[in-house]
């Protein structure tokens, strides 16, 4: 069952879509899903490729049941280590992939169900991993979310201070694990 999303944020014009090709599309985006997200992953991958974005597919490639942590780990590790600038993860609800992704240092995964959450995830949280729930949103809403997530810059300012606090927490936790 797909729940329709309420679009709270609506661009004033189509500039966001016209300028997508002007974004630094030398960027590479890693994408992965579990079996529940396969159809949506293929749709998003085609969208990214239409915009000239180099897309690295980390799986899954079929509808056989798989464990989402295996695929979430691949993308999240690539983003965490700096191998890839951004990633997209898809599972049934997006919840499991969000949990996996946010275990990795430096990953700021945002589960987005509408354009507003995509915009705010980039503006305020500098989201570098977008998580989508294939059983929650349809392909059309997902495409809108991806476009906005790609186009929206990080606002910085007071939000940078907040992200620095998150980095400090990550450091403390990692130091505690070394003992």
C-alpha positions in Angstrom: 0.0 0.0 0.0 1.4 3.4 -0.9 0.5 6.3 1.2 0.1 9.5 -0.8 2.4 12.3 0.4 1.2 15.8 1.1 3.4 18.2 -0.7 4.1 21.1 1.7 7.0 22.6 -0.3 6.2 23.5 -3.9 8.8 25.4 -6.0 7.6 28.8 -7.3 8.6 27.8 -10.8 10.3 25.1 -12.7 13.8 26.6 -12.3 14.8 23.8 -10.0 14.3 21.3 -12.8 15.8 23.4 -15.5 19.0 24.0 -13.5 19.6 20.4 -12.4 22.0 19.9 -15.3 24.0 22.9 -14.1 24.8 21.3 -10.7 28.2 19.8 -10.3 27.3 16.6 -12.1 30.8 15.4 -12.0 29.5 14.0 -8.7 29.0 10.3 -8.3 26.1 8.9 -6.4 26.0 5.4 -5.0 22.6 3.8 -4.9 21.4 0.6 -3.3 18.2 -1.1 -2.2 16.8 -4.3 -0.8 14.3 -6.4 -2.7 11.4 -4.1 -1.7 13.1 -1.1 -3.3 14.2 -2.6 -6.6 11.6 -1.1 -8.8 12.0 2.4 -7.3 15.8 2.1 -7.4 15.8 1.4 -11.1 13.5 4.4 -11.7 15.7 6.7 -9.7 18.8 5.4 -11.4 17.3 6.2 -14.8 16.5 9.7 -13.6 20.0 10.3 -12.3 21.5 9.0 -15.6 19.2 11.3 -17.6 20.8 14.2 -15.7 24.2 12.9 -16.5 25.0 11.8 -12.9 27.5 9.0 -12.6 25.6 6.3 -10.7 27.2 3.4 -9.0 24.7 0.6 -8.3 25.6 -1.3 -5.2 22.7 -3.7 -5.5 20.4 -5.6 -5.1 19.7 -6.6 -8.7 16.7 -8.8 -8.4 13.5 -9.4 -6.3 15.0 -12.2 -4.2 14.7 -11.5 -0.5 17.9 -9.9 0.9 18.9 -8.2 4.1 18.9 -4.4 3.9 21.9 -3.9 6.2 24.2 -5.6 3.6 23.2 -3.0 1.0 22.9 0.0 3.3 26.4 -0.7 4.6 28.0 -0.6 1.1 26.7 2.9 0.3 27.1 4.3 3.8 30.7 3.1 3.9 31.5 4.7 0.5 30.0 8.0 1.7 31.7 7.8 5.1 35.2 7.2 3.7 34.8 9.9 1.1 34.9 7.5 -1.9 31.4 8.9 -2.9 30.0 12.3 -2.2 26.4 11.2 -1.8 24.2 8.1 -1.7 20.6 7.0 -2.1 19.2 4.0 -0.2 15.8 2.4 -0.7 13.9 -0.2 1.3 10.3 -0.8 2.0 9.7 2.0 4.6 13.2 3.6 4.6 13.4 3.0 8.3 15.9 0.1 8.3 18.2 1.8 5.8 18.1 5.0 7.8 19.2 3.1 10.9 22.1 1.4 9.1 23.3 4.6 7.3 23.4 6.8 10.4 25.8 4.3 12.2 28.6 5.5 9.9 30.7 8.5 10.9 30.1 11.5 8.8 26.9 10.1 7.2 23.9 12.3 7.5 21.1 10.1 6.2 17.6 11.7 5.9 14.5 9.7 5.4 12.3 11.8 3.1 8.7 11.3 2.3 7.9 14.6 0.5 9.7 17.5 -1.1 9.8 19.5 2.1 11.7 16.9 4.0 14.2 16.6 1.1 14.7 20.4 1.0 15.1 20.7 4.8 17.4 17.7 4.9 19.8 19.4 2.6 19.3 23.0 3.9 19.7 22.3 7.6 21.3 18.9 7.9 23.6 18.8 4.8 22.2 15.4 4.1 24.6 13.2 2.1 22.5 10.1 2.0 18.9 10.2 0.9 16.7 7.4 2.1 13.4 6.5 0.5 10.6 4.1 1.4 9.3 2.3 -1.7 6.1 1.2 0.1 5.5 4.7 1.3 5.9 6.9 -1.8 5.4 6.3 -5.5 7.9 6.8 -8.3 6.6 10.3 -9.2 7.0 11.7 -5.6 10.3 10.0 -5.3 11.6 11.7 -8.5 10.5 15.1 -7.1 12.3 14.3 -3.8 15.5 13.3 -5.6 15.5 16.5 -7.8 15.0 18.8 -4.8 17.6 16.9 -2.7 20.1 17.2 -5.5 19.4 20.9 -6.2 19.2 22.2 -2.6 22.5 23.6 -1.1 23.4 23.4 2.5 22.6 26.7 4.2 25.4 26.6 6.7 25.5 29.3 9.4 23.8 28.1 12.6 23.3 24.7 11.1 27.1 24.2 10.7 27.4 24.6 14.4 24.9 21.9 15.0 26.5 19.5 12.6 29.8 20.1 14.4 28.2 19.1 17.6 27.1 15.8 15.9 30.7 15.3 14.8 31.9 15.7 18.4 29.4 13.1 19.5 30.6 10.7 16.8 34.2 11.3 17.9 33.4 10.6 21.5 31.6 7.4 20.7 34.4 6.2 18.4 37.0 6.9 21.1 34.9 5.0 23.6 34.9 2.0 21.3 38.7 1.9 21.1 39.2 1.3 24.8 
